[in-house]
Amino acid sequence: MSLVEAATNVAVGYFLAILTQIVVFPWFGIDVGVSTHMTIGLVFLGVSLIRSYLLRRLFEGIAARHGA
């Protein structure tokens, strides 16, 4: 179930990012197509996955050093 949870989290986050960009970008005068929105979303998805992984490893290391 952890894999299903993680995959659902990634999918929901990706689509939420795309929708947010479509709404927010025009407020700043940024006009791009749907494919560009999807590409930008994939870049941020990758960054988010790497960030989550590194933070999880960091905190697991801290917990292991403190015997938790």
C-alpha positions, 0 to 999 in steps of 0.5 A: 500500500505504501507504493500505491500511496506514493504513486497517488501522491505523485499523480495528484501533485502533478495534476494539481501543479499543472492546474495551479500553473494554468491559473497562476501564470496568466496573473504574471503575464506568462502565456504558455501552452499545455505541453509547456505546463506539463513539461514544467510540472515534470521538472518540479515533480522530479525536484520534489521526488529527489527532495523527498528522498533526500530528506527521508534519508537524512531523517532516517540517518538522524533516527538511527544515530539516536537509537530511535 
